[in-house]
């Protein structure tokens, strides 16, 4: 265990004799690696309080865990050059979250570090902002109500019927169907090789088989049992739901493959008794027209959404996720503490998400457009 500090963390203030006197017990906080934090404890916390779309990703390799003695739960994070990046939001009792978040703020103050959390849903934003974090909007995610699935629109129905006429069918992948795994691995390699930009790091890396025993997999196969596409779904335990996390498709798959995969997956999850599903963040979608507190930043984000969608397809992502008729859209946020310099904060985020410098990214993009060094 890597014990970071022992500090005065206020658990339950107990009034002592005299006005305005409180007994605040000494409580150590720690930053530990996975091998020092039993998986059973992490899973127990996720099942109780893991209501963030990305909470399950806290089980992935490379994550550290901020804990406070005497409290269940944790804050998943990474640390690099005085920059603490929280994976989504805290996984702890909301009624005691201020204690754990306050301890993290103490650690950030002592180490002169900036803390950022992204992407954070509405509940996580409320939790962090109430503890002194600042927030700004970065996009929204669709929420599909599996208890009352919307009837697919005409274009979706036509696409699904076309796929079925072409002999495609949906199957659920499990340990009994390992014959599909080599094909799924092959699709992942083709997807990685065909990206217009190198895959973004950390939250957006392609890791469909990480912690696979807790996930669900749905495949579209043709009449020859050839895998045309698959979905890897991560649990959102505290919402009795699923994050349709990784959707990988063969570029040569027949039309309607994706529509059959997504609609069929949600129908099967609904039949199994789950309550909600999401396709995750549509970055920069639904930006407010004006942001009184951060007008310059809001202007930059609008520019990126309107003029750089050709690179990361922001508009296409929003359209794709919306056509399956979500019951609602939930705002996603970046929350930060000690990060008042917006340019430094954005620079730190870029370094955390992208393991490549800008020149590498430009060269990769040009190569995909057919440019070659003479």
C-alpha positions as CSV (number, residue, x, y, z in Angstrom):
1,X,0.0,0.0,0.0
2,X,1.3,3.4,-0.9
3,X,0.1,5.6,2.0
4,X,0.1,9.1,0.6
5,X,-0.6,11.2,3.7
6,X,-2.3,11.2,7.1
7,X,-4.5,14.2,7.4
8,X,-7.4,15.5,9.4
9,X,-10.4,14.4,7.4
10,X,-13.7,15.3,8.9
11,X,-15.8,12.2,9.3
12,X,-18.7,13.0,11.7
13,X,-18.1,16.3,13.6
14,X,-18.8,15.8,17.3
15,X,-19.4,19.0,19.2
16,X,-17.1,19.2,22.2
17,X,-17.5,21.5,25.3
18,X,-17.7,25.2,24.4
19,X,-19.2,26.9,21.4
20,X,-18.0,26.1,17.9
21,X,-15.6,23.3,19.0
22,X,-15.5,20.1,17.1
23,X,-13.6,16.9,17.5
24,X,-12.1,15.9,14.1
25,X,-10.5,12.5,14.2
26,X,-7.2,11.8,12.4
27,X,-7.9,9.8,9.3
28,X,-5.3,8.6,6.8
29,X,-6.0,8.7,3.1
30,X,-4.1,6.6,0.6
31,X,-3.5,6.1,-3.1
32,X,-3.2,2.4,-3.9
33,X,-2.7,0.2,-6.9
34,X,-5.1,-2.6,-7.8
35,X,-2.9,-5.3,-6.2
36,X,-3.3,-3.5,-2.8
37,X,-7.1,-3.0,-3.2
38,X,-9.0,-6.3,-3.3
39,X,-11.2,-6.7,-6.4
40,X,-14.1,-7.9,-4.1
41,X,-14.1,-4.5,-2.3
42,X,-14.1,-2.6,-5.6
43,X,-16.9,-4.7,-7.0
44,X,-19.0,-4.2,-3.8
45,X,-18.6,-0.5,-4.1
46,X,-19.5,-0.5,-7.8
47,X,-22.7,-2.5,-7.1
48,X,-23.8,0.0,-4.4
49,X,-22.7,3.3,-5.9
50,X,-21.4,2.8,-9.4
51,X,-24.1,4.8,-11.2
52,X,-21.7,6.6,-13.6
53,X,-21.5,5.4,-17.2
54,X,-17.8,5.0,-16.9
55,X,-17.6,3.7,-13.4
56,X,-16.9,0.1,-14.5
57,X,-13.8,1.4,-16.3
58,X,-12.3,1.9,-12.9
59,X,-11.5,-1.9,-12.9
60,X,-9.2,-1.5,-15.9
61,X,-5.4,-1.7,-15.7
62,X,-3.5,1.4,-15.0
63,X,-6.0,2.9,-12.5
64,X,-5.1,4.0,-9.0
65,X,-7.5,4.2,-6.1
66,X,-7.9,7.1,-3.6
67,X,-9.3,5.8,-0.4
68,X,-10.0,7.1,3.1
69,X,-9.6,5.0,6.2
70,X,-13.0,4.1,7.7
71,X,-15.0,4.8,4.5
72,X,-16.1,2.3,1.9
73,X,-15.6,3.2,-1.8
74,X,-12.9,4.9,-3.7
75,X,-12.1,7.6,-6.3
76,X,-10.5,6.1,-9.4
77,X,-7.7,8.2,-10.9
78,X,-4.4,8.5,-12.7
79,X,-1.6,10.9,-11.7
80,X,0.9,12.5,-14.1
81,X,3.0,15.6,-13.5
82,X,0.9,17.2,-10.8
83,X,-2.2,16.5,-12.8
84,X,-4.8,14.1,-11.2
85,X,-7.3,12.8,-13.7
86,X,-10.4,11.2,-12.1
87,X,-12.0,8.3,-14.1
88,X,-15.6,9.6,-14.3
89,X,-16.8,10.2,-10.8
90,X,-16.3,8.9,-7.2
91,X,-17.6,5.5,-6.3
92,X,-18.8,6.0,-2.7
93,X,-21.8,6.7,-0.5
94,X,-23.2,10.1,-1.8
95,X,-24.0,11.1,1.7
96,X,-20.3,10.8,2.6
97,X,-18.8,11.8,-0.7
98,X,-17.8,15.2,0.7
99,X,-15.4,13.5,3.1
100,X,-13.6,11.5,0.4
101,X,-13.6,14.4,-2.1
102,X,-12.4,16.8,0.6
103,X,-9.5,14.4,1.4
104,X,-8.6,14.4,-2.3
105,X,-8.6,18.2,-2.3
106,X,-6.3,18.2,0.7
107,X,-3.9,15.9,-1.3
108,X,-4.1,18.2,-4.3
109,X,-3.4,21.3,-2.2
110,X,-0.4,19.6,-0.6
111,X,1.0,18.4,-3.9
112,X,0.0,21.6,-5.8
113,X,-1.8,19.4,-8.3
114,X,-4.8,20.1,-10.5
115,X,-7.7,17.6,-10.3
116,X,-10.0,17.0,-13.3
117,X,-12.9,14.5,-13.7
118,X,-14.3,13.6,-17.1
119,X,-16.8,12.6,-18.3
120,X,-19.0,13.2,-15.3
121,X,-22.8,12.7,-15.3
122,X,-25.4,14.8,-13.6
123,X,-25.2,13.0,-10.2
124,X,-21.4,13.1,-10.2
125,X,-21.4,16.8,-11.1
126,X,-23.7,17.6,-8.2
127,X,-21.5,15.6,-5.9
128,X,-18.3,17.4,-7.0
129,X,-19.6,20.9,-7.4
130,X,-21.1,20.8,-3.9
131,X,-17.6,20.0,-2.6
132,X,-16.0,23.0,-4.3
133,X,-15.2,21.8,-7.8
134,X,-16.0,23.9,-10.9
135,X,-17.7,22.4,-13.9
136,X,-18.4,23.0,-17.6
137,X,-20.5,21.2,-20.1
138,X,-18.7,18.9,-22.6
139,X,-21.5,16.9,-24.3
140,X,-24.4,14.7,-23.6
141,X,-25.3,11.0,-23.7
142,X,-28.5,9.2,-24.7
143,X,-30.4,7.3,-22.0
144,X,-32.6,4.5,-23.3
145,X,-35.4,3.3,-21.1
146,X,-35.4,-0.5,-21.4
147,X,-38.6,-0.8,-19.5
148,X,-40.4,1.2,-22.2
149,X,-38.3,1.0,-25.4
150,X,-39.4,3.4,-28.0
151,X,-40.6,1.9,-31.3
152,X,-37.8,2.2,-33.9
153,X,-38.3,4.8,-36.6
154,X,-39.0,3.8,-40.2
155,X,-35.4,4.1,-41.3
156,X,-34.2,1.8,-38.5
157,X,-36.9,-0.8,-39.2
158,X,-36.1,-0.8,-42.9
159,X,-32.4,-1.2,-42.2
160,X,-33.0,-4.1,-39.7
161,X,-35.3,-5.9,-42.2
162,X,-32.7,-5.5,-44.9
163,X,-30.0,-7.0,-42.7
164,X,-32.2,-10.0,-41.8
165,X,-33.1,-10.6,-45.5
166,X,-29.3,-10.8,-46.1
167,X,-29.1,-13.7,-43.6
168,X,-27.8,-11.7,-40.6
169,X,-28.8,-12.6,-37.1
170,X,-28.0,-11.5,-33.6
171,X,-26.3,-13.9,-31.1
172,X,-25.1,-13.4,-27.6
173,X,-21.4,-14.4,-27.1
174,X,-20.4,-16.4,-24.0
175,X,-17.8,-18.8,-22.9
176,X,-19.5,-21.5,-24.8
177,X,-19.0,-19.7,-28.1
178,X,-15.2,-19.2,-28.2
179,X,-15.3,-20.0,-31.9
180,X,-16.1,-16.4,-32.5
181,X,-13.2,-14.9,-30.5
182,X,-10.6,-15.0,-33.2
183,X,-12.9,-13.2,-35.6
184,X,-13.7,-10.6,-33.0
185,X,-9.9,-10.0,-32.4
186,X,-9.5,-9.6,-36.2
187,X,-12.2,-7.0,-36.4
188,X,-10.5,-5.1,-33.5
189,X,-7.2,-5.1,-35.4
190,X,-8.8,-3.9,-38.6
191,X,-10.7,-1.2,-36.7
192,X,-7.4,0.1,-35.1
193,X,-5.5,0.0,-38.4
194,X,-8.3,1.9,-40.2
195,X,-8.7,4.8,-37.7
196,X,-8.3,8.2,-39.2
197,X,-6.4,9.2,-36.0
198,X,-4.6,7.1,-33.5
199,X,-6.9,5.9,-30.8
200,X,-7.3,8.3,-28.0
201,X,-5.7,7.1,-24.7
202,X,-7.2,6.3,-21.3
203,X,-11.0,6.4,-21.4
204,X,-11.2,6.0,-25.2
205,X,-8.8,3.1,-25.8
206,X,-10.3,0.1,-27.4
207,X,-10.4,-2.6,-24.7
208,X,-13.5,-4.8,-25.3
209,X,-12.1,-7.9,-23.5
210,X,-10.9,-6.2,-20.4
211,X,-12.7,-7.6,-17.3
212,X,-14.7,-9.7,-19.7
213,X,-16.3,-12.0,-17.1
214,X,-18.4,-9.1,-16.0
215,X,-19.4,-7.9,-19.5
216,X,-22.0,-8.9,-22.1
217,X,-21.2,-9.4,-25.8
218,X,-23.6,-9.3,-28.7
219,X,-22.7,-10.3,-32.2
220,X,-24.2,-10.0,-35.7
221,X,-23.2,-13.0,-37.8
222,X,-24.1,-14.1,-41.3
223,X,-25.3,-17.4,-42.7
224,X,-21.7,-18.7,-42.7
225,X,-21.2,-17.8,-39.0
226,X,-18.9,-15.0,-40.0
227,X,-18.9,-12.1,-37.4
228,X,-19.9,-8.8,-39.1
229,X,-20.1,-6.7,-36.0
230,X,-20.1,-6.9,-32.2
231,X,-20.9,-4.9,-29.1
232,X,-19.1,-5.1,-25.8
233,X,-21.3,-3.9,-23.0
234,X,-20.1,-2.8,-19.5
235,X,-22.4,-2.9,-16.5
236,X,-23.7,0.2,-14.7
237,X,-24.5,-1.7,-11.5
238,X,-26.3,1.0,-9.5
239,X,-28.7,1.8,-12.3
240,X,-29.4,-1.9,-13.3
241,X,-28.2,-0.9,-16.7
242,X,-25.5,-1.3,-19.4
243,X,-23.1,0.9,-21.2
244,X,-22.9,-0.2,-24.9
245,X,-19.2,0.6,-24.8
246,X,-17.4,-0.8,-27.8
247,X,-19.1,-1.2,-31.2
248,X,-16.9,-2.8,-33.8
249,X,-18.1,-3.4,-37.3
250,X,-16.6,-5.0,-40.4
251,X,-16.3,-2.2,-43.1
252,X,-17.7,-4.6,-45.6
253,X,-20.7,-5.6,-43.5
254,X,-24.1,-5.4,-45.2
255,X,-26.3,-2.4,-44.7
256,X,-28.4,-2.6,-41.6
257,X,-25.8,-4.5,-39.6
258,X,-25.3,-1.8,-37.0
259,X,-29.0,-1.1,-36.6
260,X,-29.7,-4.8,-36.1
261,X,-26.9,-5.0,-33.5
262,X,-28.0,-2.0,-31.4
263,X,-31.7,-2.5,-31.5
264,X,-31.3,-6.3,-30.9
265,X,-29.0,-5.8,-28.0
266,X,-31.3,-3.4,-26.2
267,X,-34.3,-5.7,-26.8
268,X,-32.4,-8.7,-25.3
269,X,-31.2,-6.6,-22.3
270,X,-34.8,-5.5,-21.8
271,X,-36.0,-9.1,-21.8
272,X,-33.4,-10.0,-19.2
273,X,-34.9,-7.4,-16.9
274,X,-32.5,-4.5,-17.1
275,X,-33.8,-0.9,-16.8
276,X,-31.6,1.3,-18.9
277,X,-28.8,1.5,-21.5
278,X,-26.6,4.2,-23.0
279,X,-24.3,4.5,-26.0
280,X,-22.1,6.9,-24.0
281,X,-21.0,10.5,-24.5
282,X,-21.6,12.4,-27.8
283,X,-18.8,14.9,-27.3
284,X,-19.8,18.6,-27.6
285,X,-23.3,17.7,-28.5
286,X,-26.0,20.1,-27.1
287,X,-23.5,22.9,-26.2
288,X,-25.3,25.9,-24.7
289,X,-25.7,28.8,-27.0
290,X,-24.1,31.1,-24.4
291,X,-22.0,30.5,-21.3
292,X,-21.8,33.6,-19.2
293,X,-19.1,32.2,-16.9
294,X,-16.9,30.9,-19.7
295,X,-17.8,32.7,-23.0
296,X,-14.3,32.2,-24.6
297,X,-14.2,28.5,-23.8
298,X,-17.7,28.0,-25.1
299,X,-16.9,29.8,-28.3
300,X,-13.9,27.5,-28.8
301,X,-16.0,24.4,-28.2
302,X,-18.6,25.6,-30.7
303,X,-15.9,26.2,-33.3
304,X,-14.5,22.7,-32.7
305,X,-18.0,21.1,-33.0
306,X,-18.9,23.0,-36.2
307,X,-15.6,22.9,-38.0
308,X,-13.6,19.9,-36.8
309,X,-16.2,17.3,-36.9
310,X,-14.5,16.0,-40.0
311,X,-11.8,14.6,-37.7
312,X,-13.6,13.1,-34.8
313,X,-17.1,13.1,-36.3
314,X,-18.9,14.9,-33.4
315,X,-22.1,15.6,-35.5
316,X,-22.2,12.1,-36.9
317,X,-21.9,10.6,-33.4
318,X,-24.8,12.7,-32.1
319,X,-27.0,11.8,-35.0
320,X,-26.2,8.1,-34.7
321,X,-26.9,7.9,-31.0
322,X,-30.1,10.0,-31.4
323,X,-31.7,7.9,-34.1
324,X,-32.4,5.0,-31.7
325,X,-34.8,7.3,-29.8
326,X,-33.4,7.8,-26.3
327,X,-35.9,8.6,-23.6
328,X,-33.7,11.5,-22.5
329,X,-30.3,13.0,-22.9
330,X,-28.1,13.5,-19.8
331,X,-25.5,16.2,-19.7
332,X,-21.8,15.3,-19.3
333,X,-19.3,17.6,-17.7
334,X,-15.7,18.2,-17.0
335,X,-15.2,19.0,-13.3
336,X,-12.0,20.5,-12.0
337,X,-10.3,21.7,-8.8
338,X,-7.3,24.0,-8.8
339,X,-7.5,24.3,-12.6
340,X,-8.5,27.9,-13.1
341,X,-6.0,28.3,-16.1
342,X,-8.2,26.9,-18.8
343,X,-5.4,26.5,-21.3
344,X,-3.2,24.6,-18.9
345,X,-6.2,22.4,-18.0
346,X,-7.0,21.6,-21.6
347,X,-3.3,20.9,-22.3
348,X,-3.2,18.5,-19.4
349,X,-6.4,16.8,-20.6
350,X,-4.9,16.4,-24.1
351,X,-1.8,14.8,-22.7
352,X,-3.9,12.4,-20.6
353,X,-6.1,11.3,-23.4
354,X,-3.7,11.3,-26.3
355,X,-0.5,9.4,-26.1
356,X,0.7,11.1,-29.3
357,X,2.0,14.6,-30.1
358,X,0.2,16.8,-32.6
359,X,2.8,16.2,-35.3
360,X,2.3,12.4,-35.1
361,X,-1.5,12.9,-35.3
362,X,-1.2,15.1,-38.4
363,X,1.1,12.7,-40.1
364,X,-1.3,9.8,-39.3
365,X,-4.2,11.8,-40.7
366,X,-2.4,12.7,-43.9
367,X,-1.4,9.1,-44.5
368,X,-5.0,8.1,-44.3
369,X,-5.8,10.7,-46.9
370,X,-3.3,9.1,-49.2
371,X,-0.4,11.6,-48.7
372,X,3.0,9.9,-48.5
373,X,6.4,11.3,-47.8
374,X,8.3,11.5,-51.1
